[in-house]
Amino acid sequence: GHIGSGFQTLTIMMRMAFDSGMFWPGLRGGRGATDFRWLRPVLPDSTLHTDTEVLETKPIRSRPDYGSVVMRHCCINEKGETVLMATFDHIFARKVTEIA
């Protein structure tokens, strides 16, 4: 049968994470992503949601006004099965004085 593209699933997962508001107003960019794992196929009519876990936070030495926040994003289907997970190193402003 048909399944969704892995990279399309990745873009949907990240869009859901961004739409949640967790990144604003402090997100300033990213330093990369690792550990991409497509664990199960996404079938037609699947209902997906995203869970995010903060794994690590630390200041960026060369830019003391910014910090690194390493997050594991998981895309989960209607059965509670993780279909995709990836780890991203996001860059956030350490102090937000106005909405970007």
N, CA, C and O of each residue as an XYZ file, in Angstrom:
400
protein
N       0.811     -1.189      0.000
C       0.000      0.000      0.000
C       0.856      1.254      0.000
O       2.085      1.194     -0.050
N       0.192      2.364      0.056
C       0.861      3.663      0.058
C       1.346      4.006      1.457
O       0.709      3.666      2.454
N       2.490      4.690      1.513
C       2.984      5.252      2.780
C       3.476      6.662      2.498
O       3.780      7.017      1.359
N       3.548      7.458      3.556
C       4.037      8.824      3.419
C       5.549      8.848      3.307
O       6.239      7.982      3.845
N       6.054      9.847      2.605
C       7.491     10.047      2.487
C       8.080     10.360      3.859
O       7.490     11.107      4.640
N       9.241      9.786      4.144
C       9.904     10.051      5.414
C      10.230     11.515      5.613
O      10.056     12.048      6.709
N      10.709     12.182      4.551
C      11.050     13.589      4.691
C       9.807     14.468      4.763
O       9.840     15.524      5.394
N       8.727     14.059      4.136
C       7.480     14.797      4.287
C       6.991     14.675      5.731
O       6.508     15.648      6.309
N       7.115     13.491      6.305
C       6.743     13.302      7.708
C       7.596     14.189      8.607
O       7.091     14.766      9.570
N       8.888     14.299      8.297
C       9.788     15.164      9.064
C       9.321     16.617      9.001
O       9.283     17.295     10.028
N       8.968     17.101      7.814
C       8.530     18.492      7.699
C       7.211     18.717      8.428
O       7.011     19.776      9.022
N       6.314     17.745      8.394
C       5.044     17.868      9.124
C       5.312     17.917     10.624
O       4.713     18.721     11.338
N       6.214     17.054     11.107
C       6.543     17.030     12.532
C       7.105     18.380     12.983
O       6.700     18.913     14.016
N       8.037     18.926     12.204
C       8.634     20.195     12.601
C       7.632     21.341     12.499
O       7.667     22.268     13.307
N       6.744     21.284     11.517
C       5.707     22.325     11.424
C       4.804     22.294     12.650
O       4.447     23.342     13.187
N       4.431     21.087     13.094
C       3.601     20.985     14.300
C       4.340     21.538     15.508
O       3.741     22.213     16.345
N       5.637     21.259     15.608
C       6.428     21.778     16.728
C       6.480     23.306     16.680
O       6.299     23.960     17.708
N       6.724     23.879     15.508
C       6.777     25.335     15.394
C       5.413     25.956     15.681
O       5.333     26.993     16.339
N       4.344     25.335     15.195
C       3.004     25.873     15.426
C       2.600     25.821     16.889
O       1.689     26.542     17.296
N       3.248     24.992     17.685
C       2.911     24.900     19.112
C       3.280     26.171     19.871
O       2.751     26.419     20.954
N       4.181     26.975     19.313
C       4.608     28.208     19.971
C       5.818     28.042     20.882
O       6.284     29.025     21.459
N       6.336     26.832     21.027
C       7.448     26.617     21.959
C       8.731     27.328     21.535
O       9.619     27.532     22.363
N       8.844     27.702     20.284
C      10.075     28.299     19.790
C      10.088     29.823     19.823
O      11.149     30.429     19.669
N       8.935     30.453     20.019
C       8.860     31.902     19.881
C       8.686     32.557     21.223
O       7.999     32.002     22.080
N       9.278     33.716     21.448
C      10.005     34.527     20.479
C      11.519     34.318     20.486
O      12.229     35.090     19.842
N      12.040     33.316     21.180
C      13.476     33.221     21.391
C      14.304     32.504     20.349
O      15.525     32.658     20.340
N      13.686     31.717     19.458
C      14.470     30.936     18.499
C      15.257     31.847     17.567
O      14.723     32.807     17.011
N      16.541     31.525     17.409
C      17.403     32.319     16.529
C      18.021     31.498     15.398
O      18.656     32.062     14.507
N      17.848     30.189     15.419
C      18.415     29.356     14.363
C      18.695     27.960     14.869
O      18.102     27.503     15.847
N      19.604     27.292     14.191
C      19.942     25.940     14.584
C      21.358     25.596     14.191
O      21.942     26.213     13.301
N      21.906     24.595     14.872
C      23.278     24.174     14.589
C      23.340     22.780     13.988
O      24.425     22.231     13.795
N      22.188     22.211     13.694
C      22.194     20.910     13.042
C      21.231     19.937     13.684
O      20.560     20.243     14.670
N      21.186     18.758     13.097
C      20.301     17.701     13.571
C      21.003     16.364     13.391
O      21.823     16.191     12.489
N      20.665     15.421     14.268
C      21.281     14.099     14.233
C      20.235     13.055     14.587
O      19.095     13.376     14.921
N      20.641     11.833     14.507
C      19.839     10.701     14.989
C      18.451     10.625     14.371
O      17.472     10.362     15.069
N      18.362     10.851     13.072
C      17.076     10.687     12.393
C      16.732      9.200     12.390
O      17.541      8.361     11.993
N      15.522      8.891     12.838
C      15.083      7.495     12.845
C      13.632      7.414     12.394
O      12.723      7.906     13.062
N      13.444      6.787     11.255
C      12.097      6.517     10.767
C      11.761      5.108     11.241
O      12.322      4.131     10.746
N      10.856      5.006     12.190
C      10.618      3.749     12.893
C       9.442      2.943     12.356
O       9.438      1.715     12.432
N       8.449      3.633     11.817
C       7.263      2.960     11.290
C       6.749      3.763     10.098
O       6.978      4.970     10.023
N       6.070      3.118      9.182
C       5.494      3.872      8.060
C       4.308      4.718      8.516
O       3.597      4.369      9.458
N       4.114      5.837      7.821
C       2.930      6.667      8.035
C       1.945      6.307      6.926
O       2.226      6.476      5.739
N       0.806      5.815      7.338
C      -0.202      5.321      6.403
C      -1.211      6.414      6.058
O      -1.354      7.380      6.808
N      -1.909      6.274      4.933
C      -2.962      7.242      4.608
C      -3.969      7.338      5.758
O      -4.287      6.336      6.399
N      -4.455      8.528      6.005
C      -5.438      8.808      7.062
C      -4.867      8.681      8.466
O      -5.630      8.660      9.432
N      -3.541      8.596      8.611
C      -2.949      8.606      9.953
C      -3.185      9.967     10.600
O      -3.222     10.994      9.922
N      -3.342      9.955     11.914
C      -3.420     11.170     12.705
C      -2.126     11.259     13.498
O      -1.794     10.350     14.259
N      -1.399     12.348     13.322
C      -0.082     12.489     13.933
C      -0.069     13.618     14.948
O      -0.806     14.596     14.818
N       0.775     13.473     15.958
C       1.080     14.578     16.865
C       2.566     14.518     17.193
O       3.249     13.539     16.892
N       3.045     15.578     17.813
C       4.471     15.704     18.099
C       4.700     15.851     19.594
O       3.993     16.599     20.270
N       5.687     15.135     20.102
C       6.169     15.305     21.475
C       7.609     15.774     21.396
O       8.360     15.352     20.516
N       7.991     16.642     22.311
C       9.351     17.175     22.333
C       9.916     17.061     23.735
O       9.231     17.339     24.720
N      11.173     16.650     23.813
C      11.879     16.536     25.090
C      13.158     17.358     25.002
O      13.918     17.230     24.042
N      13.397     18.203     26.005
C      14.649     18.954     26.080
C      15.696     18.034     26.697
O      15.527     17.546     27.815
N      16.786     17.802     25.952
C      17.844     16.910     26.411
C      18.984     17.655     27.080
O      19.615     17.133     27.999
N      19.255     18.890     26.620
C      20.407     19.625     27.137
C      20.238     21.106     26.846
O      19.720     21.487     25.796
N      20.677     21.935     27.778
C      20.762     23.378     27.553
C      22.139     23.841     28.004
O      22.659     23.382     29.021
N      22.724     24.758     27.234
C      24.020     25.314     27.642
C      24.259     26.616     26.892
O      23.781     26.794     25.772
N      25.009     27.533     27.523
C      25.364     28.775     26.827
C      26.311     28.493     25.667
O      27.032     27.495     25.674
N      26.305     29.360     24.692
C      27.260     29.274     23.592
C      28.401     30.233     23.941
O      28.195     31.445     24.002
N      29.583     29.703     24.165
C      30.718     30.503     24.660
C      31.055     31.683     23.761
O      31.333     32.778     24.251
N      31.034     31.470     22.451
C      31.403     32.541     21.527
C      30.316     33.608     21.395
O      30.573     34.702     20.893
N      29.119     33.290     21.841
C      27.982     34.223     21.786
C      27.213     34.137     23.099
O      26.203     33.437     23.172
N      27.670     34.836     24.139
C      27.053     34.676     25.460
C      25.579     35.069     25.530
O      24.890     34.713     26.486
N      25.094     35.793     24.537
C      23.676     36.163     24.513
C      22.791     35.070     23.914
O      21.570     35.209     23.849
N      23.435     33.967     23.472
C      22.695     32.852     22.881
C      22.969     31.565     23.650
O      24.002     31.424     24.304
N      22.038     30.639     23.560
C      22.212     29.340     24.180
C      21.795     28.225     23.240
O      20.989     28.421     22.331
N      22.357     27.059     23.476
C      22.025     25.864     22.717
C      20.987     25.064     23.496
O      21.143     24.827     24.693
N      19.939     24.657     22.814
C      18.921     23.799     23.415
C      18.772     22.573     22.521
O      18.250     22.661     21.410
N      19.233     21.439     23.016
C      19.148     20.196     22.264
C      17.812     19.539     22.596
O      17.512     19.273     23.760
N      17.017     19.280     21.562
C      15.679     18.712     21.743
C      15.511     17.460     20.906
O      15.990     17.385     19.774
N      14.830     16.485     21.469
C      14.418     15.308     20.694
C      12.947     15.498     20.344
O      12.090     15.606     21.221
N      12.678     15.537     19.051
C      11.310     15.663     18.555
C      10.852     14.284     18.082
O      11.576     13.598     17.360
N       9.658     13.887     18.488
C       9.086     12.598     18.093
C       7.735     12.841     17.439
O       6.942     13.656     17.909
N       7.483     12.129     16.356
C       6.189     12.151     15.673
C       5.492     10.843     16.010
O       6.054      9.763     15.829
N       4.265     10.949     16.500
C       3.543      9.798     17.039
C       2.201      9.664     16.321
O       1.507     10.652     16.083
N       1.853      8.432     15.983
C       0.587      8.200     15.274
C      -0.574      8.006     16.253
O      -0.398      8.056     17.471
N      -1.753      7.786     15.694
C      -2.979      7.653     16.501
C      -2.976      6.422     17.409
O      -3.781      6.340     18.338
N      -2.090      5.476     17.155
C      -1.979      4.284     18.004
C      -0.978      4.476     19.140
O      -0.761      3.566     19.939
N      -0.364      5.669     19.212
C       0.651      5.926     20.225
C       2.027      5.408     19.844
O       2.922      5.347     20.687
N       2.205      5.035     18.582
C       3.480      4.504     18.104
C       4.345      5.649     17.571
O       3.863      6.487     16.810
N       5.596      5.686     17.961
C       6.517      6.673     17.415
C       6.879      6.249     15.997
O       7.376      5.146     15.769
N       6.617      7.151     15.048
C       6.918      6.850     13.647
C       8.222      7.498     13.198
O       8.837      7.052     12.229
N       8.644      8.545     13.896
C       9.848      9.279     13.530
C      10.397      9.969     14.761
O       9.637     10.498     15.572
N      11.709      9.969     14.904
C      12.346     10.785     15.932
C      13.634     11.363     15.369
O      14.297     10.757     14.527
N      13.973     12.557     15.861
C      15.207     13.227     15.450
C      15.620     14.175     16.559
O      14.785     14.668     17.317
N      16.917     14.424     16.645
C      17.472     15.319     17.653
C      18.006     16.562     16.955
O      18.771     16.471     15.995
N      17.590     17.730     17.452
C      17.983     19.012     16.873
C      18.694     19.859     17.911
O      18.342     19.841     19.091
N      19.701     20.604     17.462
C      20.402     21.565     18.308
C      19.933     22.957     17.897
O      20.408     23.518     16.910
N      19.000     23.503     18.663
C      18.417     24.805     18.362
C      19.209     25.906     19.078
O      19.791     25.676     20.138
N      19.222     27.087     18.490
C      19.851     28.250     19.108
C      18.748     29.206     19.546
O      17.893     29.594     18.751
N      18.782     29.579     20.823
C      17.809     30.510     21.387
C      18.526     31.723     21.975
O      19.655     31.621     22.455
N      17.856     32.865     21.929
C      18.331     34.020     22.674
C      18.172     33.683     24.158
O      17.148     33.136     24.567
N      19.180     34.007     24.953
C      19.107     33.691     26.382
C      18.193     34.652     27.118
O      17.646     34.315     28.168
N      18.027     35.843     26.572
C      17.122     36.831     27.153
C      16.381     37.500     26.016
O      16.991     38.112     25.139
N      15.067     37.384     26.032
C      14.261     37.965     24.973
C      13.627     39.245     25.512
O      12.876     39.219     26.487
N      13.948     40.379     24.851
C      13.407     41.645     25.312
C      12.227     42.110     24.474
O      11.449     42.958     24.911
N      12.089     41.560     23.272
C      10.951     41.888     22.426
C      10.681     40.717     21.496
O      11.549     39.876     21.263
N       9.488     40.678     20.980
C       9.107     39.610     20.076
C       9.782     39.839     18.731
O       9.690     40.918     18.145
N      10.460     38.804     18.259
C      11.190     38.923     16.984
C      10.251     38.860     15.808
O      10.692     38.944     14.662
